[in-house]
Structures are given as structure tokens and as C-alpha cells.
Amino acid sequence: MRISFHGARAALMLVTGLVLATPAFPQDSTAPAGDAAATITPNTAPDSQKPWLFKGSDIPPYAAWHFGTLPNGVRYAVRRNGVPPGQVSIRVRIGVGSLMENPSQRGFAHLLEHLSFRGSAVAGDMESKRIWQRLGVTFGSDSNAETTFTQTVYKLDLPSATTASLDESMHILAGMMEQPDLDQKALDAERPAVLAERREQPGPQVKMANATRELYFAGQPLADRSPIGDVKALEAATPASVRAFHDKWYRPERAVVVVAGDLDPALLEQAITKYFGAWKGDGASPQTPDFGRPQKDEPRVATIAEPDFPPVVSMAYIRPWTVRNDTILFNQRRMIDMIAIRLVNRRLERKARSGGSFLQAGVDLDDVSRSANVTGISIVPAGKDWQAALKDVRAVIEDAKTSPPSQAEIDREVSEVLAGMKNSVATSTVEPGSSQADMMVQAVDIHETVASPQVSLAIFQQAIAKKFFTPANVLAASKKVFDGVALRAIVNTQHPDAKAPAQLLADLDANVSGLAGKRTALGKVSFDDLPKLGPAGKVTGRSVVLTNPEITKVAFANGVNLLMFPNASEKGKVYVRVRFGHGYNAIPADHVTPAWAGSIALVPSGVGTLNQEQLDQLTGDRQIGMDFGIDDDAFELSAATTAGDLDDQLRLLATKLADPGWDPNPVKRARAVALAAYDTLSSSPRGVLTRDLDGLLRDGDPRWATPSKAEVEKLTPQGFRDFWAPILASGPIEVQVFGDATADQIVSAVGKSFGALKPRPAEKTVDAPIRFPTHDTTPVVLHHNGKPDQAAALIAWPTGGGVAGIAQGRGLDVLAAIFQDRLFDQLRSQAGASYSPSVSSDWPEGLPTGGKIMAVGMVAPDKTDLFFRLSRKIAADLVATPVSDDELRRAVAPIGQYLMRASSGNPFWMEQSKGGSFDPARIAAIDTMPDDYMKLTPADVQALAKRYLVPSKDWTMVILPQSQAKAGK
């Protein structure tokens, strides 16, 4: 059964980067003690009367889904879903992945995915992309595909779907499955793009992931497989060999078509039957190969030495994966396992926050590629002492295996899981069809069912009523999930260390009993423990500032402005955003500041005397959150909540400004995280772009530049406080509340929180101009420490900014879309030099300057000149010749459809209206948006190209491998 446990970490944490997320607050609910158990009646009908997904299960079928099987074996699941309105999300799953390949076919499943998308007997070379663009589909997001170890999934989110567009799309998709173009011309065109995709993968992360997989699944096919494939096998592929692979595996009985969208399910079934019903397989259907079982006698440890990657430790308890009937009882027992995992994660996070030996550690339980059931543990040490971090994490795990948790600890986790499930039920009517389609495909892949949110909740509530979640049961679950056929571990030592394997093996077997320390129970915390605010503020003005939708401005006596949009379009959800001060305009432009650490440390630093741990306890079973970010012209606190929690949500945010906490540990952790991740940013062209591009494109402005290692090391808790305290205490405040609450509720809640603050002094602003770098005749050259076949090339032109010129900014979005389409066709589809070249436009509304249009390509080092030649040729042609009506339509239609879909949600209107309570021009610009995009003409696009794609103003950069720097290049 596919259910989500709020707060669980990503499955099998094979490290692909170092990210420390700002802690999030859990979901809305009440404590389990007072809940009446929901009744769940097992489905005892014979399998012959059950939908195909539910055979062998007693879980009640999800009534919203309609299941069926065509005579040729194609299975399908369809349902009606109106979120977003008009969209139909289609998924076609083929039961073939890299685990089905023989040694000479490594990468064929992925190569075939590319070729199928490129062309078929129904739609010629790249024609499906153009057809879907005219229907408003954005290539790469609305239309995409993925190949995993066990399946290939084709995805299409069709906006403003009609019977005709559904019919055409199903015809194309069926043609891709049954009759893809597999001739020599198509193979020669697409194979370089696949090899480019392989080349662009980040080296250290891939090396760590591959080494981990080889260790964990030693003796099994998964150990030496990767969906991206093997270069020799891909280069040796012929039309005949790829055709043989296709004909063997692309068969109707291995296909599942999933559709969730805003059309009658009967129409969806008819379209599937019409276009997939005649598909026939040749010969006998192949058997899925045996994926093996974990081998006890294989090596237990491995090491790698990547200097530009943190000294990460990953370990796992490996058990065989077996197909079990997905029953109610099975899921309830698995829920106990998940509570045990959550308890350990809670204890690990508590240690990390307090300044322990590790920055981050997490545990997850997962079935991996139908090869093993794995409890995976990932550890990022605080510094280079990975042995101490491993010992401390193992001590927490061993403690969980030997000593039962308290009932209070269990109840806290159960309460939060229950909260998340109740929130899922409350918001189920606004769950996007794309998410529902993806979940169905995932369930099919691992042989599970999909239960409705109501059924999932009832199963969990029944487990609570039957007292499944006791100290004894959770202890037994801990012993089970932290055991297996083998315990294996791998560490990146950064530098070769011959002693590391023996040390790691000894550390795995070392006795850590009693080293976890005494468990400390938290005292009770309530909102009464927050610092008090003043009396509720008085409303001094109220007016409707936008009529469609109706957004109202409310002014309070202390200078706080409220923008509100009460509506029930997203049932159960209320979005809150608090914009204060002046954002980047308030940060000094002449020296490095601790601004960079705000996103990591500001929220965890606490409120009043309450630290993050206590705030987690305070809000654990409620829908109350706090995220922080910096916008061009404001700092922002934001959250998603409910009408029932709105009062306390706003009170928490207001108190964060009025009386922030200054716990030093999150600042120390932020510094350690930044230092640990720093060298990783040198390991690939993408990493160097992430580190340096924002600063370089603003001529080194320290507000956007990544601080040096030395500057990071200088960060202290006092310095952090000295910088952020005046920012939190000064400058104007705009509160946005959009969603499922009444106007009276919103005004009252804001009045009691932000309206109760003392009037704030004006904040100092920088008003420093944002400089674009001077035109260069030869590219700026940077270097990376990664693979020698990786490089990046970039070209950018300055544009503008400010709401007064927003029409130009919107026109530049269209120009960038056309530019990207041409660069994609020429650099990827024709030359095969880059997998994912991109072109983007940025027009900051909150700043008068700083905009840019930018093209980036990840290429081989000897292809950078080709990138610049093609980019400049495209730019010159856009200046010299108006685009065709069809090309303009293919650029504008996806933008228009995106706006239609996005505008059905509250976050869209919040983004468009932000700052509008102080600057009416922001609100006025909303009404012009449709015309700014939809009435754009080829002449308008050409005029923008002439104005901004000026050769004498462009700035270029290349990022080359370090080996070329040593060679003097």
C-alpha cells in the first residue's frame, strides 16, 4: 500500500550532494488519545472479483480509480481529477529497466526511451515535441520519461485537454511504444545525446553511488547495473540490436497505462482501448529475470577516496526482498517499523543539533529495486573524524535495539504520523492528478496497492485502537529493522588510506553499548511559553485592490499591511507569507556578511527562549511551519497552515520578528555544513556554476557571491546575531494570507499577531546599483576538479528590472523559450553535444536593474566553441529575422497553459501580488499579464532581440577541467 509517513527521509540515502534543510514543522492533527478508531472492513472477495492491482490484498479498492485489462494484456487505471483544471496526466509504464539487460545491452532500456520520444511511425523525427508544444506542453517538464532499474515510464501532462487533444496524444504515445523509429539515422542522432547525459553526471557523486550499490548488493545483478548504461555497449548498438531489445520487452502484457485528469473516465478508457488495444507482441513473453538475494559472505566494507566530496559514511542492514500480499495487517506491522525508524531519526537529529560528532544522520527503510529490503543509514561527520560519527550513530541505533522507548516518545511520533494522514484526507480533493498518476506507477513497480487517504488513515487508526504502538512492539521492530543478512558500510576517506577498510570493519563490530547517553524527556511546552505580544492592532483602512480574483488590502495602525484572498479553491490549505524589510537591498554591497547563513540557521535559532527542539514539540501535531528566504526587495517568512491553526501560526511568525531566539548551535552547524560542502562545489562544472555564477553575473557583488572558505570560517554566533537582529526588528511588514479561511478569521488573526507589534523603525537600504560584468572578447575561464571530459559554457546579455518594465520582462520569457528551443534542436538533437542546454530570462521586479538572458550548455571541453558559435548564430538570426507564427505559438502556448494551471492555486496569486500593498504598480501589473504574453507578435519578439541580444554587451564564461589549467589552457 502506497502511504506517506510525514517526516521520513529519502529512501536509501546514497549521497548525491550535501544539503542540510531548514527543519520543517509537521502536519495538522490532534493527538491520538482522543481519536475514535475508524472502521476498516477487509475486502474478502475472491481475486477474480478484484481489480488487478488488488489481487491478493484485503485492502478495500480505491473507488476513484477505474481498473481494466485489454484482451492483449495492457492493464490500465484511470480516474477523474480536476487539479489543475483541464489537465490530463498520462503515464505509460513498460516493465523493463536496466536489470533486464544482458552485458552487451547495458543502457539499451534508457537509449530506447530516448529513441521512442524522438520519433515513431505516428510522429516523425522530433515531431511529437512540436505537436505537444502547440497544445501547450512544456518539453522536459510536462513531457518527459525516466528509466530505472526495473521500469521505463513515459510521462505527459496535457493541459486544457479536449477529446481531440487526448486522442492525438494517445495515438502518439501508443506509436512510441509499438513503432518507434529505430533506424540508423535516428540512432546516430540520439546516441550522442545519451552519451552526453552520461558524461554530464557529477563524478564524485556517481562514484559514491556506484561503489555503494556494488557493496550493498554484491552478488546480485543490481550491483553492477546503472540505467545510464555502458559506453562500449551504447557505441556498439545497432538498429537491429536495439530493435531486438524493443521487441522482446516492449509488449502489451508488460505495459500499464495510467491516466488521471479532468475528463470523463469513460473517455479515458475509450482512448486507451482505441490506441493500445491492437498492439501485439511477437513470440513468447519473456520472464522477468531473477534479481537474486543478498549474499551473506560478500565483503562487508568498502572505501573510496574523493577529495572533493565530504567524508560521508553510508551503511545498511540488508535483507531479502520478497513479494508479500499487501494486506491490512502487513501494513499495520510496517507502520510499527516506521515508528521505530522515526524515533531513531528524532534522536539522531537531536544529537546533530546539539553540536555532536555528526552534522547530519538519517535512517530510512525501503524496498530497493525488488532486490533487497534495506535499512539505510547516511552520516555526514562534523569535520573529518568519520569514526567518531559512526560510533555515535551506531550507539543510538544499538540503544534503540536494547532499550524500549517510552510511551510518551511513541505517542509523539504516532501523533505526527496521524497528523499527516488527517491532513492528506482534508486536502485530498486538491491533490494534483500528476501526483496521483506517479504514485500509481510506483505502486505497480513494487507490487503494492494504492489506498485512498481515508482508507490509509483508517488502517492506521485501527492499529492505534488495537494498541500496536507499545514500547514492546516498537522495541521488537527496532531489533528487526536494524538486523539482516549483512551489515555493510562504505566511507569516503577523501584521500587514500590503506588502513581505512580494516578500521571501518572494526568500527562496525565494536561494542557501543551504553555509549548513547541518557535519554532526556522534554518538558511540556505550550504556546503560552512564547513571549507575549501587545494588544490586537486596530484596522485603519480596507480596500479591494484586485477584483479578479478579489484581493483585499487591510492596513493596521502600526504600519503593517495585509493582503488577503479568502477562497476555498484548495480545501483545507491556508498559505501565509510575511515580507519584511528590503531583502537584498538592505544587505551591504561592499563586504561579505552572514546573510548566506540565514537560510540554514535563522529559523532553527528559535523564538524567545524556545529552541528548535522545543518548537518541534510545540507544533508537532499541528499544521504550523516556518521557512525563511531572501527576495530582491524583502526578507520572507512563510508557511502552509489551516484555518484552525492560523492564529497560532501567525503568532509564531510575529514572535519570531519581535523576540527571536539566538541559539548558537544552528550557527555553528551552518558554518560546519558550508565548510563540509565547499570542496564538493569544485567537483563538477555544475558545482562551480552553483558557487560562482550569481556573483559573477553581478560583477562580484558580495550580496550574491558565495563567501570564501575563510569568510565562512569567520562566522560566529555573535556575528550572526549582530547582523540579523536589526533586520528582524526593522522595516515595513506585509502579510499575505491566501486560502481556505474567512476574511474575518484572517483579519482577526493578523490583528492579534502582526497588528500587535510595536511600530517598526525604517530599515537602512543599500540602493547600490547591480552591475552586469563588462563585455569580454574572450570567455572568462574557471576550472573544476571533476571528470576531464566535462565542461560548461555560458553566454549572457544584460536586460533590466523593475515592475515598470514588466511587459518587456514577460516578452523576454518568450524570447528565451524560442532561443532555448532552437539551441536544444541544434546543440542536442542535431549535434548531440549537450544533453540539457538551457536558456532563461530573469527580470527582477523588486530591483531596477539586474536582469539577464542567459544560455548555458554542459559540453565536452572541445565543444565550447561550438556552443558559442551556435548561440551567437541563433541570437543574430533572432535579431535579423522575425520568428514564424508557428514558432511563436509553440513558445507562447506552453507559457499560457502554465499560467492557466498555476493560477488555479493560491501560491501563484501570492507571487504576483507580493509587495502590492506598498506598491500599487505590482497589483496593476497583474491585469496586463495575459496581453503581455498572448498578444506578443513576431515583430515584438524581434524588437526585444534587437534591443537586448547585443553582441557588444554579451558576457561569456567557460568552466574547464583542472587538467587543462595545468596545461596552460
Secondary structure, 3 states (H helix, E strand, C coil): CCCCCCCCCCCCCCCCCCCCCCCCCCCCCCCHHHCCCCCCCCCCCCHHHCCHHHCCCCCCCCCCCEEEECCCCCEEEEEECCCCCCCEEEEEEECCCHHHCCHHHCCHHHHHHHHHHHCECCCCCCHHHHHHHHCCCCECCCEEEEECCCCEEEEEEECCCCHHHHHHHHHHHHHHHHCECCCHHHHHHHHHHHHHHHHCCCHHHHHHHHHHHHHHCCCCHHHHCCCCCCHHHHHHCCHHHHHHHHHHHCCHHHEEEEEEECCCHHHHHHHHHHHHCCCCCCCCCCCCCCCCCCCCCCCCEEEECCCCCCCCEEEEEEEECCCCCCCHHHHHHHHHHHHHHHHHHHHHHHHHHCCCCEEEEEEEEEEECCCEEEEEEEEEECCCCHHHHHHHHHHHHHHHHHCCCCHHHHHHHHHHHHHHHHHHHHCHHHCCHHHHHHHHHHHHHCCCCCCCHHHHHHHHHHHHHCCCCCHHHHHHHHHHHCCCCEEEEEEECCCCCCCHHHHHHHHHHCCCCCCCCCCCCCCCCCHHHCCCCCCCCCEEEEEEEEECCEEEEEEECCCCEEEEEECCCCCCCEEEEEEECCHHHHCCCCCCCHHHHHHHHCCCCCECCECHHHHHHHHCCCCCCCEEEECCCCEEEEEEECHHHHHHHHHHHHHHHHCECCCHHHHHHHHHHHHHHHHHHHCCHHHHHHHHHHHHCCCCCCCCCCCCHHHHHCCCHHHHHHHHHHHHHCCCEEEEEEECCCHHHHHHHHHHCHHHCCCCCCCCCCCCCCCCCCCCCCCEEEEECCCCCCEEEEEEEECCCCHHHHHHHHHHHHHHHHHHHHHHHHHHHHCCCCCCCEEEEECCCCCCCCCEEEEEEEECHHHHHHHHHHHHHHHHHHHHCCCCHHHHHHHHHHHHHHHHHHCCCHHHHHHHHCCCCCCHHHHHHHHCHHHHHHCCCHHHHHHHHHHHCCHHHCEEEEEEEHHHHHCCC
